[in-house]
Amino acid sequence: MARRGPETPWEVRASTLARNTNNLIRNIIENLKVKPNPEKKLIPLSLGDPTAFGNLAPPDELLQAVRDSIDANESRTYGVTNGQLEARQAVADYSIHQGRVTADDVILSSGCAHALELAITVLADVGQNILVPRPGYMIYMTLAEGLGIEIKYYDLLPNQKWQVDLESLEKQIDTKTAAIVVINPSNPCGSVYSKQHLLQILDIASRNRVPIIADEIYEYFVFSGHEYTAMSALSKDVPILTCSGLTKRFLVPGWRMGWLIIHDRNNIFEKEVRKGLRNLCGRLLGPTKLIQHALPTILKSIPQHFFDGVNSYIESQATLAYKALERASGLRPIMPQGSMYMMIEIKMSMFPEFKDELQFIEHMYSEESVLCIPGQCFLYPNFMRIVLTVPEDILREACERINVFCKKHAVFKEKAMGIVATSLSVDKEWKVIY
Ligand SMILES: *Cc1c(COP(=O)(O)O)cnc(C)c1O
């Protein structure tokens, strides 16, 4: 480009990275063409933030730890870029379920999203790809695409509790694959993988020599009868970068405190990746010292019954929503085993007036003021996601409204079913054949 001077008109462009960075959920939800029904109170079952309604709050020990941190001079000074030793040691102690972890294996980050960014950018170059689950949390796309890192999707199986379609996973791997992302427990599916299933995934990674990025921000978020196992605890050779943080389990998403843990039994990351991570930390100079300083207290002082209480609350919400939505015409909820979400299939053939599930969701929003996330936000059409952390009476009300909406719009296809029925028997008949 020619040099510019006073005669040239102003033109300032955004960088390629900026132009090519997208957040699918925000783009779709913020561009909805409809407004909620002014006569009904809005219920956003769309917000993946357990603190949004104020019914779930962190324990006072945690708040006090940060109040104390404000008074400490060390919480104001610059820190080391990978996080303070005491805070990293506290994360290492907290994470022993993941296998042997030392303070050296821990990098503190600004939320789990930043840990994921470190993991992706340390492993993948322009032109390489990372494999992510579909449906899956979409931040990977937001983080990678602008950098010229390709996202490839492997499928999850809705009828097998959202387990990984192992064949589809292995097929996606090519010479340019830099990492496989595994989200367990899952957002948006609520699935929790068994040891055996995690070993199957590890076997594929091992045979193909691809490292794993384990997004375990929902570690320990499991319902009774299910067990969470850290991927890293099972790996014999596959190097793993595990990402987690305070956000979900400690109910403080706004505090932006997360971490990345390096699991590398065979020293595969020793050659470059460990150093690369340290280099990348130099870009942001570490996450907030205010929370780092409080981290040892936060991670050690919260009584177990607090976490148990949150889990059993979410489980009872899941049961409530499952039972209520199972009755709805044209819907098929899939019972989660953990995390804080539920996916619901919308049998679009029963709603011929809507072109796709986004239209279904828009109409439900404008008639019933209930907002769910359309499956296409997770590249998974014909489904919607709801959050389970909303207050019980609100969830109940939302499910009732969803039922009303479905009853009003579901069309029973005589031809397909071969019988004529009232909407009541539609439900019954459909459940049998589905
Ligand atoms: C919420 C969430 C994150 C991001 O967590 P932050 O700590 O807020 O950055 C990452 N991964 C998954 C699967 C999530 O649901």
The ligand as a MOL file (V3000), in Angstrom:
LIG
                    3D

  0  0  0     0  0            999 V3000
M  V30 BEGIN CTAB
M  V30 COUNTS 15 15 0 0 0
M  V30 BEGIN ATOM
M  V30 1 C -18.2610 -22.1340 30.8430 0
M  V30 2 C -17.3320 -22.9900 30.0740 0
M  V30 3 C -16.0020 -22.5960 29.8450 0
M  V30 4 C -15.4710 -21.2050 30.1670 0
M  V30 5 O -15.2160 -20.9920 31.4630 0
M  V30 6 P -14.6390 -19.5770 31.9520 0
M  V30 7 O -13.9070 -19.9280 33.1930 0
M  V30 8 O -15.8060 -18.6930 32.1830 0
M  V30 9 O -13.7490 -19.0470 30.9080 0
M  V30 10 C -15.1580 -23.4840 29.1920 0
M  V30 11 N -15.5910 -24.6810 28.7620 0
M  V30 12 C -16.8690 -25.0850 28.9430 0
M  V30 13 C -17.2880 -26.4190 28.4420 0
M  V30 14 C -17.7870 -24.2390 29.5820 0
M  V30 15 O -19.0630 -24.6140 29.7110 0
M  V30 END ATOM
M  V30 BEGIN BOND
M  V30 1 1 1 2
M  V30 2 1 2 3
M  V30 3 2 2 14
M  V30 4 1 3 4
M  V30 5 2 3 10
M  V30 6 1 4 5
M  V30 7 1 5 6
M  V30 8 2 6 7
M  V30 9 1 6 8
M  V30 10 1 6 9
M  V30 11 1 10 11
M  V30 12 2 11 12
M  V30 13 1 12 13
M  V30 14 1 12 14
M  V30 15 1 14 15
M  V30 END BOND
M  V30 END CTAB
M  END
